[in-house]
């Protein structure tokens, strides 16, 4: 009697193992979480015309296991949104500040009087020292950049 080739045996073992994994709900859920869970948490969403172009952009502050990120989405003609750019903030802890008597963790205000609002995203460092991150959208490079001008 001739023995089956090794590739056939390996394929059969892999198939049986796959059927077992897919039929076991707890194993399937664990694999799904391990492979597809991004652990992204939306902390805040605002809309603002950051280019003063008549188009409102959607700005998100996102918490991930490693950092806090600001993402800017531009509007599409079909009503959807496309990622314009994102910027990782230097601190890992979300923060709040008071703006016009209201606590917020994300805002857009014109800091340099150019008519285009900068994005304000407060954070705390590992020692819980507060930082107000100001971000400017550079139209030429289509990138988010830290704002380096004076704060009012």
N, C-alpha and C positions, 0 to 999 in steps of 0.2 A: 504494500500500500504506500502510495506517495504522500509525503507530508505537505500541507499547504505552505505557501511562501510566507516568510516572516512579515511582509507588508500586510498580508491578508489578516494575520493574527493580530497585529497591532491596530489595524483599522477596526476589527471586530471588538477588541477590548475598548478602544476609544468610543465606539458607538454605544456599547453597553454602559460605560461610565457616563456618557452624555445623557442617555435616557434616564439613568438613575438621578442625576443632578436636576434635570428638568422636571422630573416627576415628584421630587421632594420639595414641597413649598418653602420650608424654612431655609433650605440650602439655596433655592432660587432667589429668595428675597435677600439673603445675605450677599450673594454674588452681585445682585443688582445694586445694592447699596454700595458695595465695595468698588464696583466698576463705574457707576454712573452718578454717584452722589457728589455734587460739586461743592457742597458746604458753603455756598454763597448766600448771604443774607442781605436783603435790601434794607438799609437803614433809613433812607430818605429819598424822596423823588421831588424835584421841582421842575418847573418849566420857565424858560427865560429866552429872550432874544439876545443872545450873547454877542452877536455880530452886528446888531441893529440893521439887519437885512430884511426885516419883515417876516422872517421865519422863526418860529418858536422851537427851541431845542429842548430836549428832555435830558435832565442831569440827574444821575443816580449816585448815591453814596453807598458803597457795598462793603460788607465785612466778610473777609475770607479767613481761613485758619491762620494765615501768615501776615495779613495786613489789612489796611483800609484803603479802598480804591475809589476814585471818582471817575465815572464814565459819562461821556457826552454822546447823545444820539441825535442825529439830524433827521428831519422829516423826509419821507419819500413821497412821490407823487400819488402812490396808491393808498396813502394813509398809514403806512407802516413806518418803522424807524430803523435806521442804519447806524451802527457804531461809528462815530467820528473818531474818537480817540479815548484812551484811558490813561490815568496817571496814578501810580502807587504813592500813597502818602508815607512820610517817614516814620510815623507812629502806628502802633497796633491797636490803640483803644479809641473808641468813638468819643467825641466830646460835644458839648453844647455851649452856646454863648447867647447873650441877650441882645436882640436887635429890635429896636423900637418897642421895648417893653415886653417882648415875647421871646421865650427860649426856643432856640432852633439848633439843629445840627448840620444844616446846609442852607446856604443863601446865595443870592446873586445881587451884587451892588457895584456901582461904578466907583472905583477907588481913585482913578487917575484923571477923572473928568474928560475922558475921550468919548463919552457917550455910549461906551460898550461896557456892560457890567462884567466884573470879575467874579469868579466863583469862590465862596468862602466856606471852608470845610474844617471845623475845629476838631482837634484830636488831643489825646493825652499820651505822653511818652510812658516808658516803663516805670518811671518814678512818680507818675501821675501829675507831672507838670503840664499845664495847658499850652497848646500851640494853635494859633489861628493860621491855617494854610490858605493862602490866597493864590488863585490859579487863573491864568489868562489863556484864552483860546487864540492861538496864532493863526491867522487866516492864510498866510503865505505857506506855512509848513503843514497846516491842518493838524497841528499838535497842541496838546495841553502843555503849558509851561508854568513853572512857579512864577508868581508875580514878584518882581524884585523892587518895585517902586515904593514910595512912601505910603504908609497907612494913615488915613485921616484920624 
